[in-house]
Amino acid sequence: MFKKLRNRFLLMNMAIITFIMLVAFTAIYMITYQNVRRDIGMELQRVSEFYHKGGGPGKKDPAKASALPPGQEGSLEAEAKGDGSPDPSSPPQGSGAAVAGPSAEGSSRPMEKGQVPPPELSVSFELETDREWNLVKTNSRFEMSQDFYDAAKNQAVQNPVRSGRFNLDGTRWAYSVQPTPSGYSVVYLDVTAQLKITTNLIYTFLAVALVMLAVIYLTSRYFANRSIEPVRKAFEKQRQFIADASHELKTPLAVINTNAEVLLANSEDSIQSQSKWLHHIKSETERMKALANDLLYLARMDDARGQLIFVPFDLSEAVESVILTMEAVIYEKELAFTYEIEPRLSMTGSSEQVKQVVMILLDNAVKYANPRGAIHLELKKQHHRPLLKVTNTGEGIAPEHINHIFDRFYRADASRSRKHGGYGLGLAIAKSIVEGHKGKIFVKSVPNGQTSFYVQLG
C-alpha cells in the first residue's frame, strides 16, 4: 500500500515538474527564436540597403559566369590582377556565397553620402532578373556556378516575398525580393549560423531536461520515502494498537464468559454459593471499564490538544496534593519515600492533567519498585523551567525497551504488568499530557539499579 502511495506521489511530482519545465523551455525557446528572427530581418534589411544603394560588388553578366569551366570560378580579385592566382584574402571556392564587401573588379569608388556600410561578417549576394524572372545580373564578391544561382532564383520565384528562407545544399538562406524598374532584385543572406543557435538550444534543452529529470526523480524518491515513513509508522502503530486493545479485551471477556457458563451450569445453587464466580465477573468488568476509560481518555487527548484551556496555577501545591494521596499506598507497600519540592513554582496549563501525570509516575514507581525499595520525588526549576523527577529502585528497564516504554500497550515485562493490573497505557497517557503542555518526558534506567522519569514542563 505504501509503495503504491509513494509511486503515485512520484508520478504526480514528475508530471508537475515535467509540465513546468516544458512551459519554461518553450517560453525560453520562443523568446530566443523571435530574437533570432528579428536579428535575421535586421541583417537582411541592412544587406538589401547596401546592395540597392550601389555598395555591392560589381555587377556580372551571368553568361560570363556560366562560361567558366566547372571548378574554375575564381575570385574577381584574381581576374583583376590578371595572373590567375587566387587572392589569399579571399574565401575558399565553392562556399556557395561571398562575403559582401568592396567590389573586387577594380571597383574602388568611395561610399556615397548616406550609403549603408557593408555588413563585414555577412555572407550574401544579389541577383537581378527581368519581369519574367530571367537572370540578368549577379552582384557577388565570388562567382558561383550558374546552377547555384538558378537554384537560388527558383526559390525566390516560388515564393516572392520581402522576407523568406530556404535550404540549399545544406546551407540556410534568407532572401528578400524587391521590384525594380526593369524587374526584380533578390538579395540572399546566409543565416545558417543564426538558425543553428535555435537548433543547438533544442539539443541543450533535451540534455538538460534528461539530466534534471533523472536528478529530480532520485531526489523525489528519497524525500517521498522519508515523507511516507512517518505515515507508515503511524499506520503500523495504529494497527498494533487495535491488535493490542483486542487482545486486552479478549482476556476479561473470556473470563466473564467462562464464569457465566459455570453459573448457568449450577443454576439451582444459591447466589451465596456462587459468589466466587460473580466476584470474578465483577473484577474483570472493572478491568474492562478501566481499559475503556483509558482508551477514551487517549482519544480525547488526541482530538483536544489544540482546544485545551490553560490557566496559571501553583505547580508545587499540585504535586504536594498528589503526594498526600499516594503516601498511604507507598507506606502500605513498605517502601521508603522521600521528596524535595521547591516552593511557589508556577506554570500555565491544566492542573488536573499535571496531577494525573504525577499520579501515573508515582503509581508506576510503586508497582515496579523492589520489595522494601525506595522512591524519591524531586521538583525544582532548571533553566527557567520546572523539572519533575521520580526515581525508584528495582530491576530497571533494559536498554532495548527504553525507546518503546511510552508506546501504547507496551510492557517490558508483560507477565509482571498483568500481575499488577497494568495495560501499558499509563505512560502513554502521561506522554500525551506532557506533549500537550509543550513539554518533554524521558526515562533513564540502570538495570538492577535506579529508574528515573524526567518531566520538563513549559
Secondary structure as UniProt FT lines:
FT   HELIX           2..52
FT   TURN            53..54
FT   STRAND          59..60
FT   HELIX           62..66
FT   TURN            70..71
FT   HELIX           76..81
FT   TURN            88..89
FT   TURN            93..94
FT   STRAND          98..99
FT   TURN            113..114
FT   TURN            120..121
FT   STRAND          123..130
FT   TURN            131..132
FT   STRAND          135..139
FT   HELIX           146..158
FT   STRAND          164..168
FT   TURN            169..170
FT   STRAND          171..180
FT   TURN            181..182
FT   STRAND          183..190
FT   HELIX           192..265
FT   TURN            266..268
FT   TURN            271..274
FT   HELIX           275..303
FT   HELIX           305..307
FT   STRAND          311..314
FT   HELIX           315..332
FT   TURN            333..334
FT   STRAND          336..341
FT   TURN            343..344
FT   STRAND          346..349
FT   HELIX           351..368
FT   TURN            371..372
FT   STRAND          374..382
FT   TURN            383..384
FT   STRAND          385..394
FT   HELIX           399..402
FT   TURN            403..406
FT   TURN            408..409
FT   HELIX           414..419
FT   TURN            420..421
FT   HELIX           426..436
FT   TURN            437..438
FT   STRAND          440..445
FT   TURN            447..448
FT   STRAND          450..456
//
